Amino acid sequence: MRVRVVAAGKNSDGRRFRQACETILINAHGGLLCLDQTLRMDAMLVLTNPFTQEEQECRVVFLGDATNKGQRVGVEFLTPSPHFWGVDFVPADWPAPPAAVRPN
């Protein structure tokens, strides 16, 4: 799911940046986004949801290949924030729907 966010932090040169971007994937623990910044593993970022103005501190846990849209960056929230994205995630222990009954 694509969600617009603003990412802020320091790049690998130690320079501060603030960049609007979109996520590629999201989950209750973080997400994957593209940034036009060179980052280091474990770098700290602050993501801001521009619709709610909620901020969430996170750390870089994955650095992917650069694409024409930027480098893929996986982030993990420092504190649980399942509602940051504005999406309700189904809990892992949620019962599966009953299997469809097949006619004989």
C-alpha positions in Angstrom: 0.0 0.0 0.0 1.3 3.4 -0.9 1.2 6.0 1.9 2.6 9.5 1.7 5.1 10.3 4.4 7.8 12.8 5.2 11.2 11.3 6.2 13.8 13.3 8.1 17.2 12.4 9.4 20.9 12.5 8.6 22.3 10.9 5.4 25.6 9.0 5.3 27.5 12.3 4.9 26.0 13.5 8.2 23.8 16.1 6.5 20.3 16.6 7.6 17.5 16.0 5.1 13.7 16.2 5.0 12.0 14.5 2.1 8.4 13.7 1.1 8.1 10.2 -0.3 5.7 7.2 -0.7 5.9 3.8 0.9 6.2 0.7 -1.2 5.1 -1.7 1.6 3.8 -1.1 5.1 3.1 -3.2 8.1 2.4 -2.7 11.8 6.2 -2.6 12.6 7.5 -0.3 9.9 7.7 -0.2 6.1 9.7 0.0 2.9 10.1 3.3 1.1 12.3 5.0 -1.6 14.5 7.9 -0.7 16.9 10.0 -2.7 19.4 9.9 0.1 22.4 7.6 0.8 21.8 6.1 4.3 23.6 3.7 6.6 22.2 0.7 8.3 20.8 1.5 11.8 20.5 5.2 10.9 17.7 6.9 12.8 14.8 8.6 10.9 11.6 10.3 11.9 8.6 9.6 9.7 5.7 12.0 9.7 2.3 11.2 8.5 1.2 14.4 6.8 -2.5 13.6 7.2 -2.4 13.1 11.0 0.9 15.0 11.8 1.8 11.9 13.8 5.6 11.3 14.1 7.3 8.0 14.5 10.9 7.4 15.2 12.4 4.4 13.3 15.7 2.9 12.3 17.0 1.7 9.0 17.0 -2.1 8.9 17.4 -2.7 5.2 19.1 -0.9 2.3 18.2 -2.2 -1.1 19.4 -1.4 -4.6 19.0 2.1 -6.0 16.2 2.5 -8.6 15.1 5.4 -10.8 12.9 6.5 -7.8 15.7 6.3 -5.2 17.1 3.7 -2.9 14.8 1.2 -1.2 15.0 1.7 2.5 13.4 -0.6 5.1 12.5 1.0 8.4 11.4 -0.4 11.8 9.5 1.6 14.3 11.2 2.0 17.7 7.9 1.7 19.5 4.9 -0.2 18.3 2.6 2.0 16.2 0.0 -0.1 14.4 -2.2 2.9 13.6 0.6 5.2 12.2 -0.3 4.3 8.6 -4.0 4.9 9.1 -4.7 1.2 8.3 -6.0 -1.5 10.5 -3.9 -4.6 10.2 -5.4 -8.1 10.9 -3.8 -9.6 14.0 -1.8 -12.8 13.4 -4.1 -14.8 15.7 -7.2 -13.7 13.9 -9.2 -16.8 12.9 -9.2 -17.6 9.2 -12.6 -17.5 7.5 -14.3 -20.8 7.2 -13.6 -22.8 4.1 -16.2 -22.6 1.4 -18.6 -25.5 1.5 -18.6 -27.5 -1.8 -21.8 -29.0 -3.0 -21.8 -32.8 -3.4 
